Amino acid sequence: MTIFTLRQILQTHPTIDLGDVVLTDFIRDPSSTLSPSQVIIETIEGSDPGLVIHTATPLSSSGAAQHFGFEFRATADSAIIEGASVTMSGGTSFSPTGAGGSIDLDIGQAGRDSDNIAINLFNDNAAGISDVLADSDTITGGPVNTFRFDYDLSLTPEFGVTATFTTSTLHFDLTAGPTPPTTLPDGFDGLQYIASNVDLIAAFGANRAAGEQHYLSFGHTEGRAVDTFSETQYLNNYGDLQVAFGTNNQLATQHFITNGLSESRNDDAAQINGLQYIASYGDLIQAFGANAAAGQQHYAAFGQGEGRALDTFDETQYLANYTDLQAAFGTNTAAATQHFIEHGLTEGRNDFIT
């Protein structure tokens, strides 16, 4: 066991080796009211690694809350992190015994949305009630190689009460990690891998070798997508890229990484409304009917090169022109478009302003 104050950790930035888990990058919560020299952190090394966290002296308060918090990164070495568990214990915590107050302890994975990766312990010790402030909870949500933990504790005694923060013990739950691959999967492309993971675009840019190394070191065990970026659809979506790159998928992928993402471009086929496109052209209505996918494919393969507009059909005006359609569809413009394709054109209906 090694004993630190939070101040020592923040000043010297040590790497704390617990065996299967390494702790780094400690950051103090700037809203803390307690000096980091008063926060004691004891390490638990070995097969059940963790931290014991408590304060050096009792916290005295005249009713104002005492609070401290910090973040740190926990990286698994020979294992992966499945989650963590925390226990608050320590018996009587308010003086005089039975005085009122509360302890609120939150531990979660920093930088994540609210999901199942969080511990929230709250003990409300009402006046006149015996001081029993023991509790426990569990973080779930892994397995991953790294959690960035956010530890946040507030203690609020009633007026004139002296309170002692109960000890919390944080254990990291580990499981044996999969053996990292020594070779890349067949057909693996470092640029495709980067394009499929937006955080890697920011980290590496169009560095194929960096993408390959990241997958071997981290991506494989993190379960990262290898190739979810459709470079073919990306080209189909933008005529200027087709002119620049032809059918060169590698250049399309590189463009998305270096420029496309920041320009809000994407590989989403849904941005082409196939029915609106078909409704804009009588020949396509005859050829495809209300087949949205066929409309998308036609535009990508032929329509864009032919200079066809994506949408010249005014479905709102089409509805306004016919009271029977308003009665049938209300303001459902998608239904109006489909009606024009399937019936309206042959019935001599139109979207002209009357």
C-alpha positions as CSV (number, residue, x, y, z in Angstrom):
1,M,0.0,0.0,0.0
2,T,1.2,3.5,-0.9
3,I,-0.3,6.6,0.7
4,F,-0.6,9.9,-1.1
5,T,-2.4,13.2,-0.5
6,L,-4.2,14.5,-3.6
7,R,-1.9,17.5,-3.5
8,Q,1.2,15.3,-3.9
9,I,-0.5,13.5,-6.8
10,L,-1.4,16.7,-8.6
11,Q,2.0,18.2,-8.0
12,T,4.2,15.3,-9.0
13,H,1.9,13.6,-11.5
14,P,3.0,10.1,-10.6
15,T,2.0,7.0,-12.5
16,I,0.3,4.8,-9.8
17,D,0.8,1.1,-10.6
18,L,-1.7,-1.2,-8.9
19,G,-0.6,-4.3,-10.8
20,D,-3.3,-4.9,-13.4
21,V,-4.4,-1.3,-13.4
22,V,-2.3,1.9,-13.9
23,L,-3.7,5.3,-12.7
24,T,-2.6,8.5,-14.4
25,D,-3.7,12.0,-15.3
26,F,-5.2,13.1,-12.0
27,I,-7.2,16.4,-12.3
28,R,-8.7,18.3,-9.4
29,D,-12.3,19.5,-9.6
30,P,-11.9,23.3,-9.5
31,S,-15.2,23.6,-7.6
32,S,-13.7,21.7,-4.6
33,T,-14.0,23.5,-1.3
34,L,-11.5,21.2,0.5
35,S,-7.8,21.6,0.1
36,P,-6.2,18.7,-1.8
37,S,-3.7,18.3,1.0
38,Q,-6.6,17.1,3.2
39,V,-7.6,14.3,0.8
40,I,-5.9,11.0,1.5
41,I,-5.6,8.3,-1.2
42,E,-4.3,4.9,-0.3
43,T,-3.6,2.3,-3.0
44,I,-4.7,-1.3,-3.1
45,E,-2.4,-3.4,-5.2
46,G,-2.6,-6.9,-6.4
47,S,-5.4,-9.1,-7.6
48,D,-8.2,-6.8,-6.4
49,P,-6.8,-3.4,-7.2
50,G,-8.4,-0.1,-6.1
51,L,-8.2,3.0,-3.9
52,V,-9.2,3.9,-0.3
53,I,-10.2,7.6,-0.1
54,H,-10.8,9.6,3.0
55,T,-10.0,13.0,4.6
56,A,-7.1,13.7,6.9
57,T,-9.2,15.5,9.6
58,P,-12.8,15.8,10.5
59,L,-14.7,18.4,8.3
60,S,-16.1,21.2,10.4
61,S,-19.0,23.1,9.0
62,S,-21.6,25.7,10.1
63,G,-24.0,24.4,7.5
64,A,-22.1,25.1,4.3
65,A,-21.4,22.0,2.2
66,Q,-17.9,20.6,2.0
67,H,-17.0,19.2,-1.3
68,F,-14.1,17.7,-3.2
69,G,-13.6,15.9,-6.4
70,F,-11.1,14.8,-8.9
71,E,-10.7,12.9,-12.2
72,F,-8.2,10.2,-13.1
73,R,-7.6,7.7,-15.9
74,A,-7.5,4.0,-15.1
75,T,-5.9,1.9,-17.8
76,A,-5.9,-1.9,-17.6
77,D,-2.6,-3.6,-18.3
78,S,-2.9,-7.4,-18.7
79,A,-6.7,-7.3,-18.3
80,I,-9.6,-5.2,-19.3
81,I,-11.9,-3.1,-17.1
82,E,-15.5,-4.5,-16.8
83,G,-16.5,-1.8,-14.3
84,A,-15.9,-0.9,-10.6
85,S,-17.5,-1.0,-7.2
86,V,-17.5,1.4,-4.3
87,T,-18.3,1.0,-0.6
88,M,-18.9,3.8,1.9
89,S,-18.2,2.8,5.5
90,G,-16.9,4.2,8.8
91,G,-19.7,4.2,11.4
92,T,-20.6,7.4,13.2
93,S,-19.9,10.4,11.0
94,F,-21.7,13.4,12.6
95,S,-20.9,14.9,16.0
96,P,-22.9,15.0,18.1
97,T,-24.2,11.6,17.3
98,G,-27.6,11.7,15.7
99,A,-27.1,15.2,14.3
100,G,-28.4,15.7,10.7
101,G,-26.5,15.9,7.5
102,S,-25.9,14.1,4.2
103,I,-23.1,12.5,2.2
104,D,-23.5,12.4,-1.6
105,L,-20.9,10.4,-3.5
106,D,-20.9,10.2,-7.3
107,I,-18.4,8.2,-9.3
108,G,-18.8,7.8,-13.1
109,Q,-16.9,7.6,-16.3
110,A,-16.0,11.2,-17.2
111,G,-17.0,12.5,-20.6
112,R,-19.8,10.0,-21.1
113,D,-23.5,10.6,-21.4
114,S,-25.7,9.3,-18.7
115,D,-25.8,5.6,-19.1
116,N,-25.2,2.6,-16.9
117,I,-21.6,3.6,-16.1
118,A,-22.1,5.4,-12.8
119,I,-22.2,5.1,-9.1
120,N,-24.5,7.4,-7.1
121,L,-24.6,7.0,-3.3
122,F,-26.6,9.3,-1.1
123,N,-27.1,9.0,2.7
124,D,-29.5,11.5,4.3
125,N,-28.9,11.3,8.0
126,A,-31.9,13.0,9.6
127,A,-31.6,14.7,13.0
128,G,-32.3,12.2,15.8
129,I,-31.5,9.2,13.7
130,S,-28.5,7.0,14.5
131,D,-25.5,7.6,12.2
132,V,-25.4,4.6,9.9
133,L,-23.8,5.8,6.7
134,A,-22.7,2.6,5.0
135,D,-23.6,1.9,1.4
136,S,-22.3,0.4,-1.8
137,D,-22.9,0.4,-5.5
138,T,-21.4,-0.9,-8.8
139,I,-20.3,0.6,-12.1
140,T,-21.2,-1.7,-15.0
141,G,-20.7,-1.1,-18.7
142,G,-17.4,-2.4,-19.9
143,P,-15.4,-4.2,-20.9
144,V,-12.9,-1.5,-22.1
145,N,-9.2,-0.9,-21.6
146,T,-9.7,2.6,-20.1
147,F,-12.1,4.4,-17.9
148,R,-11.7,8.1,-17.1
149,F,-13.2,8.2,-13.6
150,D,-14.9,11.3,-12.1
151,Y,-14.9,11.1,-8.3
152,D,-17.2,13.7,-6.6
153,L,-18.2,13.9,-3.0
154,S,-20.2,16.4,-1.0
155,L,-20.8,16.4,2.7
156,T,-23.4,18.7,4.2
157,P,-23.8,18.8,8.0
158,E,-26.5,20.8,9.7
159,F,-25.7,24.0,11.4
160,G,-23.0,23.7,14.1
161,V,-22.3,20.0,13.4
162,T,-18.8,18.5,13.0
163,A,-18.8,15.8,10.4
164,T,-16.2,13.2,9.4
165,F,-16.2,11.9,5.9
166,T,-16.7,8.2,5.9
167,T,-14.1,6.2,4.0
168,S,-14.9,5.1,0.4
169,T,-13.2,2.1,-1.1
170,L,-13.1,1.9,-4.9
171,H,-12.3,-1.4,-6.5
172,F,-11.7,-2.0,-10.2
173,D,-13.5,-5.0,-11.7
174,L,-11.3,-6.8,-14.2
175,T,-11.5,-9.7,-16.6
176,A,-8.9,-11.3,-18.7
177,G,-8.6,-9.4,-21.9
178,P,-8.5,-11.0,-25.4
179,T,-5.0,-11.6,-26.7
180,P,-4.2,-8.5,-28.9
181,P,-3.7,-9.5,-32.5
182,T,-0.2,-9.5,-33.9
183,T,-1.4,-9.1,-37.5
184,L,-4.2,-7.1,-39.1
185,P,-7.3,-8.8,-40.4
186,D,-7.4,-9.6,-44.1
187,G,-8.3,-6.6,-46.2
188,F,-7.8,-4.1,-43.2
189,D,-7.3,-0.6,-44.4
190,G,-6.0,2.0,-41.8
191,L,-7.8,4.9,-43.6
192,Q,-11.1,3.0,-43.7
193,Y,-10.7,2.3,-40.0
194,I,-10.0,6.0,-39.2
195,A,-12.9,7.1,-41.4
196,S,-15.2,4.8,-39.4
197,N,-14.3,6.3,-36.0
198,V,-14.6,10.1,-35.8
199,D,-12.4,10.4,-32.7
200,L,-9.6,8.8,-34.7
201,I,-10.0,11.4,-37.5
202,A,-9.3,14.1,-35.0
203,A,-6.4,12.1,-33.5
204,F,-4.6,10.8,-36.5
205,G,-5.9,12.5,-39.7
206,A,-5.2,10.5,-42.9
207,N,-2.3,8.5,-41.3
208,R,-2.9,5.0,-42.5
209,A,0.0,3.6,-40.4
210,A,-1.4,5.2,-37.2
211,G,-4.8,3.6,-37.9
212,E,-3.2,0.2,-38.2
213,Q,-1.2,0.6,-35.0
214,H,-4.2,1.9,-33.1
215,Y,-6.3,-1.1,-34.1
216,L,-3.6,-3.5,-33.0
217,S,-3.0,-1.7,-29.7
218,F,-6.5,-0.7,-28.7
219,G,-9.2,-1.0,-31.4
220,H,-9.3,-4.7,-31.4
221,T,-10.0,-5.0,-27.6
222,E,-12.3,-2.0,-27.7
223,G,-14.5,-3.7,-30.3
224,R,-14.1,-0.8,-32.7
225,A,-15.7,-0.9,-36.1
226,V,-13.1,-1.8,-38.8
227,D,-15.0,-0.4,-41.8
228,T,-18.4,1.3,-41.6
229,F,-17.6,4.2,-43.9
230,S,-19.1,3.8,-47.4
231,E,-16.7,5.5,-49.7
232,T,-18.8,4.5,-52.8
233,Q,-21.9,6.2,-51.3
234,Y,-19.7,9.2,-50.3
235,L,-18.7,9.7,-53.9
236,N,-22.3,9.1,-55.1
237,N,-23.5,11.9,-52.8
238,Y,-21.3,14.6,-54.2
239,G,-20.9,15.4,-57.9
240,D,-17.8,17.6,-57.3
241,L,-16.0,14.6,-55.7
242,Q,-16.9,12.4,-58.7
243,V,-15.4,15.0,-61.0
244,A,-12.2,15.2,-58.9
245,F,-11.7,11.5,-58.0
246,G,-13.8,9.5,-60.5
247,T,-14.2,6.1,-58.9
248,N,-11.1,6.2,-56.8
249,N,-12.4,5.1,-53.4
250,Q,-9.1,5.6,-51.7
251,L,-9.0,9.3,-52.6
252,A,-12.7,9.5,-51.5
253,T,-11.9,8.1,-48.1
254,Q,-8.9,10.4,-47.7
255,H,-11.0,13.4,-48.6
256,F,-13.6,12.5,-46.0
257,I,-10.9,12.4,-43.3
258,T,-9.0,15.5,-44.3
259,N,-11.9,17.7,-45.5
260,G,-15.3,16.0,-45.7
261,L,-16.1,15.6,-42.0
262,S,-15.3,19.2,-41.2
263,E,-17.4,20.3,-44.2
264,S,-20.4,18.3,-42.8
265,R,-20.3,15.9,-45.7
266,N,-21.3,12.3,-45.1
267,D,-21.9,8.8,-46.7
268,D,-25.6,8.7,-45.8
269,A,-27.7,7.5,-48.7
270,A,-30.8,8.8,-46.9
271,Q,-30.0,12.4,-47.7
272,I,-31.3,11.7,-51.2
273,N,-35.1,11.5,-51.0
274,G,-35.8,8.9,-53.6
275,L,-39.6,9.5,-53.8
276,Q,-39.2,13.3,-54.2
277,Y,-36.6,12.7,-56.9
278,I,-38.9,10.3,-58.8
279,A,-41.9,12.6,-58.4
280,S,-40.0,15.3,-60.1
281,Y,-39.7,13.4,-63.4
282,G,-42.5,11.7,-65.4
283,D,-40.1,9.2,-67.0
284,L,-38.9,8.0,-63.6
285,I,-42.4,7.6,-62.4
286,Q,-43.1,5.4,-65.4
287,A,-39.8,3.5,-64.8
288,F,-39.7,3.0,-61.0
289,G,-43.1,3.8,-59.5
290,A,-42.9,4.6,-55.8
291,N,-39.5,2.8,-55.3
292,A,-37.4,5.2,-53.1
293,A,-34.3,3.0,-53.3
294,A,-34.4,2.9,-57.1
295,G,-34.7,6.7,-57.1
296,Q,-31.6,7.0,-54.9
297,Q,-29.7,4.6,-57.1
298,H,-30.7,6.3,-60.3
299,Y,-29.6,9.7,-59.1
300,A,-26.2,8.4,-58.0
301,A,-25.6,6.4,-61.2
302,F,-27.2,8.7,-63.8
303,G,-29.3,11.6,-62.6
304,Q,-26.5,13.7,-61.1
305,G,-24.4,13.3,-64.2
306,E,-27.4,14.3,-66.3
307,G,-27.8,17.5,-64.3
308,R,-31.2,16.4,-62.9
309,A,-32.4,18.3,-59.9
310,L,-33.1,16.3,-56.7
311,D,-36.5,17.8,-56.0
312,T,-38.7,19.9,-58.1
313,F,-42.0,18.5,-57.0
314,D,-44.0,20.7,-54.6
315,E,-45.9,18.2,-52.4
316,T,-47.4,21.0,-50.2
317,Q,-48.9,22.8,-53.3
318,Y,-50.1,19.4,-54.6
319,L,-52.1,18.9,-51.4
320,A,-53.4,22.5,-51.5
321,N,-54.7,21.9,-55.0
322,Y,-57.0,19.0,-54.1
323,T,-59.5,19.0,-51.2
324,D,-60.0,15.2,-51.5
325,L,-56.3,14.7,-50.9
326,Q,-56.4,17.0,-47.9
327,A,-59.2,15.0,-46.5
328,A,-57.4,11.7,-47.1
329,F,-53.8,12.7,-46.0
330,G,-54.2,15.9,-43.9
331,T,-50.7,17.5,-44.0
332,N,-48.8,14.3,-44.7
333,T,-46.6,15.4,-47.5
334,A,-44.8,12.1,-47.9
335,A,-48.2,10.4,-48.5
336,A,-49.0,13.2,-51.0
337,T,-45.8,12.5,-52.9
338,Q,-46.5,8.8,-53.1
339,H,-50.0,9.5,-54.3
340,F,-48.8,11.7,-57.1
341,I,-46.4,8.9,-58.3
342,E,-48.9,6.1,-58.0
343,H,-52.1,7.9,-59.1
344,G,-51.9,11.7,-59.5
345,L,-49.8,11.9,-62.7
346,T,-52.1,9.5,-64.6
347,E,-55.1,11.3,-63.2
348,G,-53.9,14.6,-64.7
349,R,-53.2,16.1,-61.3
350,N,-50.3,18.5,-60.7
351,D,-48.5,20.7,-58.2
352,F,-49.0,23.9,-60.2
353,I,-50.0,27.1,-58.3
354,T,-53.7,27.6,-59.3
